[in-house]
Amino acid sequence: MHQPQLSHLAATDPDLAGLVEAEATRQHDKIRLIASENYVSPAVLEATGSVLTNKYSEGYPGKRYYEGQQVVDPIEELAQERARALFGVPHANVQPYSGSPANLAVHLAFMRPGDTFLSLELAHGGHLTHGSPVSISGKWLRPVHYGVGRETGRIDMDEVRDLARKERPKVIFCGGTAIPRTIDFPAFAEIARETGAVLVADIAHIAGLIVGGAHPSPAGHADVITTTTHKTLRGPRGAMIMTTEEHATAIDKAIFPGLQGGPHNHTTAAIAVALKEAARPDFRTYAHQVVANAEALAGALTARGFDLVSGGTDNHLILIDLTNKNIGGKPAAKALDLAGIELNFNTVPFDPRKPWSPSGIRIGTAAVTTRGLTEEHMASVAEWMDQAVAAAEDGPALERIAGEVRDLMGGFSMPGWAPVR
Ligand SMILES: *Cc1c(COP(=O)(O)O)cnc(C)c1O
């Protein structure tokens, strides 16, 4: 049963209530390895579902365009204050609707149409908003991409430096969606300083690891830090942009009035709650367990012959090239989903196949760690993954695995849902 309970929703719209309940049950029964997903706490869920959704607050605390901000102002200030304290930054904007608009605000703040910026190639682990040709960032600006080494699977900082010297980009982005290795923020900062670029660290994936002390922080190195709040940080769907004093006004203006209207106050409140939770000592334990689980899973997968990009992981994320398993990423992901193991197909660096049917899959341990799985369970996860990939066409075999997965996950409670007794 969903927690908090959906009794009003069930009365008003039983169809929708049934669907939400079904999704909660699905999230409970599966091993959720999608690297960008997590389970938020009941406190975050309650803030997200609160009456704060009723309020309009265009502007910033103390400078709004609508009246009645006696309560919303302190809520947003609380979220800002907690973000500054937790990340150790001078300024935080907590209004971006999500990670993509946050990055768009960075483009708007620092560039004009046609300007050059440097970022990681999408197929090597970057993000759509870092200049993909299908994104506004690639259509209206001039992205130049660095990549990872064919042999190492790691970003080559010499290539980044050479490109920055040659192209003189306005902005350099570091960070991405499929980077299994530690990002060298000081090295990026040195290159940005030398070439006069604004350094933006997009830590959407690793924000929770950073505040938990399980990944180095870009604070003090990057001029601007963008992050989602719903991945390893374990908050509501939303985003933040953190900056030095120098860039605070440009970023605030880019978000409002540059891109957005009224902030989503219920989300702001839930971000404040998530930041409070992330400041607790048990969140440090969580972040380190996420990495320990990923390392254990990487080891168990390697032992079963899986080919990991860069040979392993330093964080929550593992990128697997399935070429040697003679299966594409998409059919593998579909088979694994039927086996109760949820993940996404993904391009791998230098992928000879197309993005819609690439060679790899991407997994992460943020969600399963929230459920309470530890290193000892990672061997079973790897074994089930191996079996499912080998039996991708065998419906009954996949169903048997899904049953075993459900049995395991039944032993771990899920925030926001409890079985009916
Ligand atoms: C997830 C992600 C984003 C986009 O976040 P959305 O909330 O999905 O718009 C941006 N950058 C990186 C690196 C991401 O991983």
The ligand as an SDF file (V2000), in Angstrom:
LIG
                    3D

 15 15  0  0  0  0  0  0  0  0999 V2000
   20.0450   13.4350  -15.6160 C   0  0  0  0  0  0  0  0  0  0  0  0
   21.0050   14.4210  -16.1420 C   0  0  0  0  0  0  0  0  0  0  0  0
   20.5890   15.6820  -16.6060 C   0  0  0  0  0  0  0  0  0  0  0  0
   19.1500   16.0360  -16.8650 C   0  0  0  0  0  0  0  0  0  0  0  0
   18.2830   15.9290  -15.8570 O   0  0  0  0  0  0  0  0  0  0  0  0
   16.6930   15.8760  -16.1520 P   0  0  0  0  0  0  0  0  0  0  0  0
   16.1510   16.1460  -14.7980 O   0  0  0  0  0  0  0  0  0  0  0  0
   16.4190   14.5150  -16.6810 O   0  0  0  0  0  0  0  0  0  0  0  0
   16.3680   16.9410  -17.1340 O   0  0  0  0  0  0  0  0  0  0  0  0
   21.5550   16.6020  -16.9670 C   0  0  0  0  0  0  0  0  0  0  0  0
   22.8630   16.3030  -16.8940 N   0  0  0  0  0  0  0  0  0  0  0  0
   23.2930   15.1030  -16.4870 C   0  0  0  0  0  0  0  0  0  0  0  0
   24.7410   14.8280  -16.4230 C   0  0  0  0  0  0  0  0  0  0  0  0
   22.3830   14.1160  -16.1100 C   0  0  0  0  0  0  0  0  0  0  0  0
   22.8200   12.9200  -15.7290 O   0  0  0  0  0  0  0  0  0  0  0  0
  1  2  1  0
  2  3  1  0
  2 14  2  0
  3  4  1  0
  3 10  2  0
  4  5  1  0
  5  6  1  0
  6  7  2  0
  6  8  1  0
  6  9  1  0
 10 11  1  0
 11 12  2  0
 12 13  1  0
 12 14  1  0
 14 15  1  0
M  END
$$$$
